[in-house]
Amino acid sequence: MFNVTKKSIEWGGRTLTLETGKIARQADGAVLATYGNTVVLCTVVASKKPKADVDFFPLTVNYQEKAFAAGKIPGGFFKREGRPTEKEVLTSRLIDRPIRPLFPDGFYNETQVVCTLLSHDLQNDPDMVALVGASAALTLSGVPFMGPVGGCRVGYINGEYLLNPTRAELLDSKLDLVVAGTARSVLMVESEAQELSEEIMLGAVSYGHKEMQAVINLIISLAENAAKDPWDFQKTSNEALTAQVRELAEADLRAAYKLTGKQDRSNRLDEIKAGVKAKLGKESGENGYDDKTLGNQLKKLEQDIVRTDYVQNKVRIDGRGAADIRQIIGEVGVLPMTHGSALFTRGETQAVVVATLGTSQDEQIIDALEGEYRENFMLHYNFPPYSTGEVGRMGSPGRREIGHGKLAWRAVRPMLPAKDEFPYTLRCVSEITESNGSSSMATVCGSSLALMDAGVPLKRPVAGIAMGLIKEKSGFIVLSDILGDEDHLGDMDFKVAGTDQGITALQMDIKIDGITEEIMKVALTQAHAGRNHILGEMAKALSAPRESVGTTAPRITTMNIPKDKIREVIGSGGKVIREICEVTGAKVDIEDDGTVRIAATNEEAGKKAYDWIYSIVAEPEVGQIHSGKVVRVVDFGAFVNFFGAKDGLVHISELADFRVAKVEDVVKEGDNVKVKVLDIDNRGKIRLSMRMVNQETGEDISDSVNVREKKQPA
């Protein structure tokens, strides 16, 4: 019944197996990829006809995790998987980016790649397994795919690279890098690093590219036995139309690309394209061309004009040199009621970034397959349509917003203080208000400034820069701080973020069939100089974190209490802790180890809550002076509540520094007094003294009152 083909290799100390022919046989391509005990089913289906009225390749990648893969039942009311999690979205993007450039120009058939996690051993991350499986499924499918693609994860522990580190090993790694590519070149890099040098990062990419060759060979071996016949895809060409479009539009397009303002240039380009379509489009007569065909011709002409200028004449759209950075203006404290804020402007790209400080109650609870955990740093990126002068729908964050936000999060996170040093939950929100190239890197710069403005003790400021590439047969040129046009007309979007000490995040996307180590080295070197320049411009606004958090931010005081006292602070049904919060206005968080964090926007409220908790858990000591209240008067003295629920006796002889005839002559019930602890016997009974304490100042006056020479006043 089944015609199964299975291939396996030992890879990174575990067995990688690719199997086809048994599951999902009606898909164009289907591969069951197994690594360790992590299993991902990867399928490919492509429409037999091109999608109408599109001038782009309609590829969709869906990575989905099933709760049963880790032996779990989904949470929530419906108890089934719902909208994609952040992990699923990011993994879908991770798979999409290296495979998309390997489809031929002009292939407009709707194509869907679905990767479903069926089993998770909680050690091997499924993302690379899914990428390898998707590449194998595409290679088998017959769809015009110029693969296969390989991929792997690289760690860096004790000065050595590690192939496909487990979740436990990543905890000790200074690097978490994923790299994908073909046999010849690298296509995609994504990483988070602990301020590593350009040399180490380049070495990690080279190491990963070398180690993935075994996977590429495995896919080829599988395809030799199980691949379907390739599709008969012929790229359509129309040399006559190409010549017509060039004759009509080339001169005008060259002039348009000399306009340095984005909006002016964009408006002029729209006019030129509309003119071409009016003369050659369907409306011009029965021999007219459709918008898609004309749009493709115009885009190719634009690419030719811009790319030729770059490579031959070293001329950029806005007149900059290849390594030049646009003008940068950084501002902080722009929003008065926020905890920290920054406005970062680089050319025509601008981000308003706000930092908010919260308590542990504000931590994000993430229900992952690996288990539930809490995240105390969030970075959210928003890209409203007005940022590009367009009208568009607004709703929940899409793949772009999630991906860009995560990249900035990776860049900033290594510089954050440890939670025990700075016990706040941190949230950054980046609102992109203008966009013309690398808004994600503007988010990195703005987040760094906003966090420092909020008083977050970053180890060092972080900056980011986007690098581009124009590669022709005659040579290549690497571009620093690319514009939007340089991104979509160019061959690479290489984002590098870090400090003056090293790199904290990388993300590289390639639109061609890969780049060499030489190009990467040039890009990293050029990015290093650009990053240092940006850090210098940021320092003009704020060079180091503010000494303390702002007046609008909560102040957090930390104290430790004995574990056996936690119940007393919380009280029955949370009665005591609720009362503390309601009366003082502070927020109180208690952890299982006895760590108590008190957050309050004013110092008085925080101190009041601290003293209240201290009075519950602390034990009085002989010699201490406390404030208290008289709760009962008897013939031989007065009982004073002075330490939470603890009472002590002030004997009549200790009420005052003279002979007291009647207790009521000195104190009465309800009086606020100051007392000194004289003795605590083995039964816990406490003796107090009022006469040894100055009742106005609380000063210890024991030395001056030990000898009674005074008489009771008449």
VENWOFEN-V417631 format. One record per helix or strand. SS is the DSSP state (H for helix, E for strand). FROM is the first residue (numbers start at 1). TO is the last residue. Records with the same first field share a line. If there is no record, write none. Layout:
# VENWOFEN-V417631
SS->FROM-TO + FROM-TO
This chain:
# VENWOFEN-V417631
E->5-11 + 14-20 + 29-35 + 38-50 + 59-65 + 103-103 + 109-119 + 145-145 + 150-157 + 160-163 + 175-181 + 186-196 + 281-281 + 289-289 + 328-332 + 340-346 + 349-358 + 364-368 + 371-375 + 377-382 + 425-434 + 463-472 + 475-480 + 492-498 + 503-510 + 515-515 + 555-560 + 587-590 + 595-600 + 625-634 + 637-643 + 646-651 + 672-680 + 686-689 + 693-693 + 700-700
H->67-70 + 86-100 + 126-141 + 167-170 + 198-211 + 213-226 + 239-256 + 262-280 + 282-284 + 291-313 + 360-362 + 385-388 + 399-413 + 439-453 + 484-489 + 517-539 + 563-570 + 572-584 + 603-617 + 652-654 + 663-665 + 702-705
